[in-house]
Amino acid sequence: MKLNLLSCDAQRPDRRAIAKCISEISSNIDESLSNELTNILLEGDAVDIEVEDKNSGSALRALRKLSIDYEIIE
């Protein structure tokens, strides 16, 4: 499943938690790339990631917990 991460509405976003979440839920993103994608997301640009279907429910819950708005592409 492909997700488009749109924005983070948290008042004080936790960069480390967001980067860790992205690297854990994504099927092909390592830690350094997740840090870079977190910076892009927090600057206001959308980020595309791919999540394995078996982890999709927990991945979406984790994103909501971090106040990250997303849309499902596929």
C-alpha positions as CSV (number, residue, x, y, z in Angstrom):
1,M,0.0,0.0,0.0
2,K,1.3,3.4,-0.9
3,L,0.8,6.4,1.4
4,N,1.3,10.1,0.8
5,L,2.2,11.8,4.1
6,L,0.8,15.3,3.8
7,S,1.7,17.2,6.9
8,C,2.2,17.0,10.7
9,D,-0.2,18.9,12.8
10,A,1.5,18.4,16.1
11,Q,2.3,21.5,18.0
12,R,5.8,20.3,18.8
13,P,6.6,17.4,16.5
14,D,9.0,14.8,17.7
15,R,11.5,14.4,14.8
16,R,13.1,11.3,16.3
17,A,9.7,9.5,16.8
18,I,8.5,10.4,13.3
19,A,11.7,9.2,11.7
20,K,11.6,6.0,13.7
21,C,7.9,5.4,12.8
22,I,8.7,6.0,9.0
23,S,11.6,3.5,9.1
24,E,9.6,0.9,11.0
25,I,6.4,1.0,8.9
26,S,8.0,1.4,5.5
27,S,9.1,-1.6,3.5
28,N,12.2,0.0,1.9
29,I,13.4,3.0,4.0
30,D,16.4,2.9,6.2
31,E,17.1,5.2,9.2
32,S,19.1,7.9,7.3
33,L,16.5,8.2,4.6
34,S,13.7,8.3,7.2
35,N,15.5,11.3,8.9
36,E,15.7,13.1,5.6
37,L,12.0,12.4,4.8
38,T,11.0,13.6,8.3
39,N,12.8,16.9,7.6
40,I,11.0,17.2,4.2
41,L,7.6,16.5,5.9
42,L,8.1,19.0,8.7
43,E,9.1,21.7,6.2
44,G,5.7,21.3,4.6
45,D,6.2,19.1,1.6
46,A,4.4,15.8,1.0
47,V,6.3,12.5,1.2
48,D,5.4,9.1,-0.4
49,I,6.2,5.9,1.3
50,E,5.2,2.3,0.8
51,V,3.8,0.1,3.6
52,E,3.4,-3.7,3.6
53,D,-0.2,-4.6,3.6
54,K,0.1,-6.8,6.6
55,N,1.3,-3.8,8.7
56,S,-1.1,-1.3,7.3
57,G,-3.5,-1.1,10.3
58,S,-0.8,-0.5,12.8
59,A,1.0,1.8,10.5
60,L,-2.0,4.1,10.1
61,R,-2.6,4.1,13.9
62,A,1.1,5.1,14.5
63,L,0.8,8.0,12.0
64,R,-2.4,9.2,13.6
65,K,-0.8,9.1,17.0
66,L,2.0,11.3,15.7
67,S,-0.6,13.8,14.2
68,I,0.5,13.1,10.7
69,D,-2.1,13.6,8.0
70,Y,-1.9,11.1,5.2
71,E,-3.8,9.9,2.1
72,I,-3.9,6.3,0.7
73,I,-2.7,6.2,-2.9
74,E,-3.1,2.5,-3.5
